[in-house]
Amino acid sequence: MGSVIAGNGHLNLTPEPEDNNSSTSSLSAFNKVGRVLYRYPVLAWPAMITTTFTVRISTFPNATGSGDGMAFVIAQDNHPSPPDSYGSYLGLLDRSTQGGVIQQLAVELDTFMNEFDIDGNHIGIDTTSTINTVASKSLKSTGIDLKSGRDIKLKIDYDGLNQMLYVYVSYSSQNPPLTSFLNHKIVMSHTVPQWVYVGFTASTGTLPESHQLLDWVFTSVPLPLPTPFPHSKTDSHKENKMIKTILVIAIPLFLGLLILLVYLHLRGLCRNERNEHGDDIESRSRIAASVPKLFTYKQLSKATNKFNKENLLGKGGFGSVYKGIISDPPQTIAVKKISATSEQGEREYLAEICTIGRLRHKNIVKLLGWCNQGKHLLLVYEYMPNGSLDKYIGKVLLDWKTRYKILTGLATALLYLHEDCGSPVVHRDIKPNNIMLDSDYNAHLGDFGLARLLQNDKESATTMLAGTPGYLAPEVGFTGKATPESDVYSFGMVVLEVVCGRRSTGMMEENSLVDHVWILHEKNSLVECVDKMMEGKFDEKQVKRLLVVGLACLLPDSMARPKIRKVLQILLNPNEPLMDLPETRPSSVCIAVTPSASTITDLGPKSGSVIFGQ
């Protein structure tokens, strides 16, 4: 809306300089207003809201000053900015709407000092007025200059439980990247409608200034349940989209139950009997878990010496794993203790029972039993004496034969999950930490807390971004859908780590592992990637083939990645033809704004999030 146009990989909310000599470009940038909003309404309350974005605010060459600024806005509707909202109004309000006519919440980045401002470089929180801000704070002490032309990253969190708004800011290049800057109590239900539109506004006045949006992620998670969206008088197609949005947002809250119902349907284990507590987690676990043994908490506490720190094997996102010894029958076990009985912990507990509980494969960690007693949720696995793969990469020497065996075993496990286990499963969190090694260094894939049964549409959608940065396929971050292809992507990253003896920092980092391997591939020097700890003792042909497979698995286009069956055929058969790789690394842009575009490219309401950028 207004002066918004698409640039090269960014959005210009107000005009940018046309050249470096510019009186004409400056004149065309006076009294401009830009406004861009996500096209679908999102839940404002009760909700936990998080948004991160990167902006660049620049002065014009030869201009005597600049102004006025830009803002992130939570708006009552998707109407254009008020007609006279340029200058100090920042595209939010004008003289006729100051003082409460419009319901909105905005976090302003103010670059011009008006008589009512603390200075010309501050962040403020606005509701009904840009003159009387709810809260504001100068950036002087941080060393950040909003109009420096540098990329500035901001994060805004709204804690719907405690009704607090938090603002974090830093230069994008700063390490650590974000610093807590401003917080204020906001009662969202008294400030904006329950369903709102989110986006950005910017304005100039008598001085020019360019405002660019480089990337943006927005997420709203209902607390505790989403309220039904009010009836819309728009066409039925649009109304159906809104309903889908609500359903997708609601999925995480019922995920444990949904996983169980899918499992019962597939296994035909539905029962008619239920007691008055039939919906509690224990009764669901008993039905779902066809495992050898139900342990008591006392048994597992004794086996682990009261979960002694000396028996701690590792910690994960949902809990800790301890080594234990049981006497009947005599056996060493690994006990995973879920960190809390939160909804997320219960979902992970049920997901793991419902998936790994029915899986039987030599390269998948075997679930021996479970325990649900009081507030304690525990899972019992076979013990892997050589621990997890992450403890070896770049730290402990593994010979080439062992590395190749580990990757072959992992590919075998994935083929079983994707194609051979009856109801296909996507793991969603393949990484060295979740690859366990037995006494002979055979790979066993574990930690199925994020796994999902595939439905008929062959994809698993969630509003939670599940997985680990660096191993997460780019399309998952944009669509929320995990697929076999996203598992293949994660496998490719593990391949590069194992061969190169170096941990991944992610594709978006400069000098990343993926960059390193692609550069050497372009130079036809892939052998130089190999872990120096092996001192040249490896099969050169296998190394080259394996790295080509790894790069193919990491292609940004999910449809261009090989199937795991093809990967395994290459690993097992030295004569199996390799897939073709491009000569240079392909672009990793998943969603981009082209110069001809006039609006944000969005994923529709089914995504559950707003994501813009490269």
N, C-alpha and C positions, 0 to 999 in steps of 0.2 A: 504494500500500500504506500502511497505517497511517492517518495523519491527512491524507494528500494529497487536496486538492480543487482543482477548476479555478476560477480567478478570472476577471476580465474581461481576457482577453488574457495571462494568466500562470498559473502553477501555484503554489498555496500548499502548501508542504511541511509546514508547521505552521500552526495557525489564526492568522488575522489578527484584529485588534481588531474587535468588532462595532460599536462606537460610541466616542465620545470620553470616555465617562464610565465606565469600565468595571471594576468589580470582578468582575462575573460573567464577562465575556469573558476576564479575566485568569485566573480560576480554571479555566476550560475549557481554557486553554493550558498548564497545568502538566504536566510529565512526558509530553510528547508526542513521538512519533517519526514521521517521514515518510520514505518511500523510493519513488523512481520510477526504473525501469530501462527501457531500450530493449528491446523484446520479443524481438529476434533476437540470437544470439551474434555477436560480431565477433572478428577475428583480433588477438591481442595481441602475438604474436611468431612469426617474425621480421617486424617491421613498423615503419613510420614512422607515428606517431600524432599527430594534431593535433585539439584541441578548443577551441572558444571558446564562452563563455556569459556572460550578464549576469544578475546576481542583485541582489536588494534585501533587506537585513536591517534590520528596524525594531524599536525598543523599543515597549512599550505605554504609552499615556498613564497618568499617575499611578502607574506601577509604580516600585518602589524600585530596580530593576536589571533586567538582562536576561541571557539566556544560552539555549543554550550554543554554538550554531553549526551549520554545515552542511559538507558535503564532496562533492566529485566522487569517484566510486568506480568502480574497475575490479574487478568482483566475480566470484567463481568460479562462481556460479549465480544464478538469478533468484528465490531464496527471499526471503521477508520478512525484515526486520531481526530480530535476536535479540530475544526478548520483553522483556528488561530493559535495552535499549540506549539508554534516554533519558539525559538529562544529559550528562556529560562523554564518554560513549561515542559521541555524535553519530550514533546509528543504525547504527553500523558493527559494534560488538562489544558483548558484555556480560561480566560477571564470569566466566561459564563458558567463554567463547570467547577470552578474552585469551591471548596467548602462542603462537599458531601453529595453532590448530584450523582457522581459516578462512584461505584463501589470497586475498588481495586487496591492492590498492594504492589509497590514497586521498590526495587533497590536501584538507586540512581548512582551513576558515575559522573559527577559534576566537574566540569573543566573550566567554568567561568565563575568569577566571584561577583555575585549580585549583592545588593545592600543587605539582604537577609541571610547570606551564606557565611560560613565560617572561614572559607578561603576558596581558591579556584582549583583545588585538587583534593576532593573529598568524596567519600561514599556516604550515602544517606538512605534512610528508609522512609518512604512516602506512602500515604494512604489517600486522604481527601484533598491534600494540598502539597504543592512543591515549594511553597513559601514556608509554611510551618511544618517542617519535617518531624516525623516521629522520633528519629534518632539520626545523628550524623557524626562523622569522625574524620579528621584530617589525615591524609596519607603522608604527611611530612616526616613523621618519625620512622616510617617504613623504608624511605628512600625510593618509593615507587612514584613515578610521574605518569599520570593517566594519559597525557597527550604526548608522550615521548616517541610514539611510533613503534614501540616495542610490543611484542605479544604479551598480553596480560591474561592470566588464568584466574577465574573466580569460581568458587563453589558456594552454593547457598543451601543450607539445610533447614528444614522446618520440622521440629519435633512436636508432632501433634499430641503426644501424651502430656508433655510439660508446657506446651504452647510457647515454645521459644524458637526464635529465628536466629540463625548463625550465619555469618558471612566470613569467608576465607579468601585471601587474595595473595598473589605473588606474580612476579614475572615468570613466564613459562619456562625460562631457562634456569630459574632458581632451584637450588637443591638444599633442603627439602622443598618440594614444589609449592606447598600451600601453607599459609600462616593464618591462624585465627585472628580476626581483626575487629569484628563488631558483632554484638548480639543484643537482642531486645525481645521482651515479651510481647507476643502478638496473639490475640484471640481470633483465630482465622474465621470462626463462625460469625463474629461480629464485624468482620472486615470485608469479606467477599461472599458471593453466593456459593452454594455447595459445589456446583459444577462451573468451571471457569475455562477461560482460554489463556494460554501462556505464550510468551514471546518477548520481543524486544522493540523498543522505540528509541529514536534519536532525533536530535534537532540542532540546527544552527540558527544564529540570529544575525546580528550585523557583522559578525566575523565568521569566516569559513572554517570548517573542520571536517575531516572524513572519519566515519565510524564504520568499522568492518567487523562482521561476525565470522570467525574462522571455524569454530566447531561448537557443538551444543549437544548435551545429553540431559534429558529430563525424565524423572521417574516419580510416580506417586503410588504409594502402597497403602491400601485402606486400613483403618483402625476402628473397630475390629472387623467390621463388615461394611462393604460398600452399600450405600443407600440406592434403591432403584432410581434409575434416571427418569426424570419427569417426562410425561407424554409429550412427544414432539408433533407439531402439526406439519412438519416437512414431509417430503415424499417417503414412502415405505422403505425404499432402498437405503436412504440415509439413516432411518430409524433402526433398521437391521444392523447397520454398522455400529451404532451406539450400543446396541444390546450385546454385540460381540465383544466390544471393548469391556463392558462390565463383566462378562463371563470370563474373559482372559485375566482381568485383574483379580477376580475372585478365586482363580484356580489355586494359587499358593496356599490359601487358607484352608482348602479342603483336600490338599494333595495327598495327605496320608490316606484319607478315606477313598479317594479315587484310585490310588494305586491298589489298595486292597480289593476294591470292587472289580477292577480289571483282572486282577489275579484270580479271584474267585470265579469270574466268568470263564476265564481260560481253562481253569483246572476243574470246574464243575464241583466246587466244594461248598456251595451255598447250603446252609443248614436252616431249618425252621426254628430250632430252639434258641432261645436267648434269655438270659436272666435280666434282672432289673438294671444290671450294669453292663449289659451286653455290648454297649457302644464304647466301653472303655478300652484302653490300649492293650490290656492283657488279653481280653477275649478275642480281639482282632488278631493279636500276635499268635495265639494258640491255633486259630484256624489257618492262618497264613503260613506258619512255620513248620514245614514238614522236615524237621531236622532231628538228628538222633537223640538229643538230650535237652531237657529243661533243667538248668542249674539254679540253685538257690544263691542268693547274694552271699550267704555265709560261706558256701563252698568256694566261691570265686574270691572272696576276701582272704580266705585261708590259703588258697592256691597262690595268690600274689603277695602273701605276707602283708595283708591289709593295704594293698596297693602301694607298697613301699616304693619310694623314689628310685631305689637301686634296681628295681625291676621295670622301670619305665623304658619302653622301647622307642617311643616317639609320640608326638602330638599332632593332631590334625584339626581341621576346621570345626569339627563337632565333638571332639573329645580326645582322650589319651589312650594309648595302647600299652599294656603291661604283659610281661612274661610271667607265666604261672606254671605250676606243676600239680596235676591231680593224681590221685592214687587208684581210682577205679574207672577204667583201667589205668595203669601207670602211663602217663603221657605228659609231654610238655605242650603248653597251649599259649595262645596270644589272646588276651582279653581286652576288648575295646569298650571303654567306659564312656558312654555319652555324657557330655559335659553338663547338661541340664535337661529338665523335662519340659523345656520350652516347646512351642509348637514346631519350630524348625527342627529341634532335636528329635521329636517324635516322628516327624515326617521322614527324616533321614533314617531313623531306626526301622520304620516300617518298609521304606524303600529297599533297604539292604536285605531284610528278611524276605521280602516278596520277590526279589530278583536273585540274589546269590543263593538263597535258600533252595531254589529249584535247579541251580546250575551244577553240573557235574562234568568237569573237564580237567585234564592233567595240568593245564596252564592257568587255572583259576583257583585262587585261594579257597579252600574248603571251609564252609561254615559248619562247625561242630555242634553248636548249641546257642542258647540264648537265656536271658534272665530279665524278667520284669517284676520287680518287688519293691513296693512302696514308690519312692521317687527314683529308683535306680533302674536304668536301662543299660543292658550290657549284651555284647555279642562275643561269642567264643569261636576262635579260628584255629586251624592247624598252625603250629609254630614254624617259622622260617628262620633257620639258624644263621643265615648269612644276611639277614636284614633286608633293607630296601636299596634299590639301585642308586638312589641319590647319594648314598654314603660313599660311592665308589667313583663317580664321575669327576675327573680332575683331581682326585685325592688318593685313590688306591689303584695300583696296577691290576688291570684285567687283561689277559692275553687276547689276541684277536679271535681265536677260536671260541673263547667264552663269550666275548661280546656278540659275535655272530649268532651263537646259540641263544643268547638272551633275546635278541631282536626277532629271531625266527619263532621262538616260543611266544613272544608277545603278539606277533602277527597271527599265529595259530589260535590264540585265545580270542582275538578280535574276529577272526573268521567264524569261530563257533558262536560268538555273541550275535553277529550280524546276520548269519545265514543258516546255521546248523543247530540252533538250540530250541527249535519249535517256534516260540514267539520271540522275534528278534528284539535285541536289547541294545541301546546306545549307552555307553559307559559315562561319557561327558566329562571325565576328569582324568584322562590318561596322562601320566607324568611319572618321572623316575621315583618319586616318593610313594607311589601306589603300585610299583612293580617290585614284588618280593622275590627273594632268591633262596632256594632250598640248599641243602648241603652240597649238591652237585652244580650249583649255580644255574639251575633251570628257572626260567621266569614264571611267576605266578601273579596274575593280575588280581588286585584286591581293591578294597574301598569302593563299594557299590552304593554308597549313600546318596550319590547324585544320579544314579542310573535311572533310565526310564524304559518301560515297555513301549515298543513302537506300535502305533495304531495303524488303521488301514491306510491312512494318508502318508505313512512312512516318515513321519516327522514328530518330534516331541517339542511342544511349545511351552514356554514358561515366561512369566514376567520377571523372574529372578535370573540375573546373569550368573548362571552356575558354571563353575570351572575355574581354571587358574590362568591369570594373565601370562602370556608367553606361550601357552599351549592351546589357547582358545582360538578357534577358527574365526576369521574376521566377520563372516556372515552371521555367526551366532550372536555377536555383540549388537548387530543391527536388527536381526529378525527375532531373536529369542528362541529360535528353533534348533534343536540338536538333531543331527542326522548321522548315519554311518559315515558320510563324507567329512563331518566335523571330527569324528573319532580318527579318521585317516589322517587328517591334518595334524592332530596331536601326536599320532604315531610318527609322522615325518619329523616333528621337532625332536622327539626322543632319539630317532635315528641319528640326526646330526649331533646331538649331545654325546651319544655313546661312541660314535666314530671319532669325533673331534676332541673328546675329553674336556668339554667346556659346557657350562650351564647356559641356558637361554635367558636373555633379558627381554625378549619380545621383539617382534618384527619392526615395531615403530621406533625402537631405540637406534641412535646412531652407532655405527660399527657393531651391529648386532651379529649374532652367530649366523643368521640367515644371510645377511649382507656379505659376511666373510666368505661363506661357501659359494654364493652366487658369483662373487668377484673372481674367485679361483676357477669356477666352472667356465666363465667367460674367457679366461686365459688358458683354458685346457690344462689346468694344473691342480686338479682335485686332490691328488695325492698329498699335496702340501697341507691339506686340512687335518691330516691324521694326528691323533694324540701323540705328542713327542715322548710320552712315557713308554710307548711300545718300542722305541728305538729302532724303528724300521722293520720290525718283525711282524709282518702282516702280508696278506694276499692282496697284491695291488689290484688285480682284476675285480675281486670281491669288493674292495673299498670303492672303486669307481662306480660299480653297478649299484652299490648300496647308497652312495651319496646321490646318484641320479634319482633313485627311488625316493629318497628323502625329500629332495627338491620338488619332485613331481607331487608328492603328498601335500606339500606346502603351497601349491599354486593358489592364488587368491580366488580364482574361479572354481567353486566347489565341483562343478560338472566336469572340469578338466582333470580332476584328481583321479588316480587309479582306484579301482575297487580293491578291497583288501585281499580278495582271492588272487587277483593278478599280482599283487605285491608278494604274497606267499609263494606263488609259482616262480617268481624271479629269484627269491631267496633259496628255494629248494632245487632249482634247475639252472645250472650255469649257462645252458643253451637257450633259455627262455628269452625271447626278444624283449629288449627294453622299450619303454615308452619314449617318445620324442619330447625333448625339452626345448623351449625357445632359446635362442642364442644369448639373449640378455634377460635380466629379471623383469617379469611383467609388473605393471602398475598394481599397487595394492589398494587402490581406491575402491571402496564398496559402495559408497553413496557420494556422489559429487554433484556440484552445481555447475552446469555448463554456461558459457557466456550468453547463450540464447534463452536460458531459463529465466522466469520471472518470479518463481516461488520456491520455497523449500521443497526438496524432494523428500517425501515422507513415506512411511511404511504402512500407513493406514492404522486404524484403531486396533487391529489384531496384534500389533507388536507390543502393546502395553507400555511403550516408552517412545520418547521423541529423540531421534538421533540425527544430527546434521554434521557434515564435514567430511574430511578425508580420512 
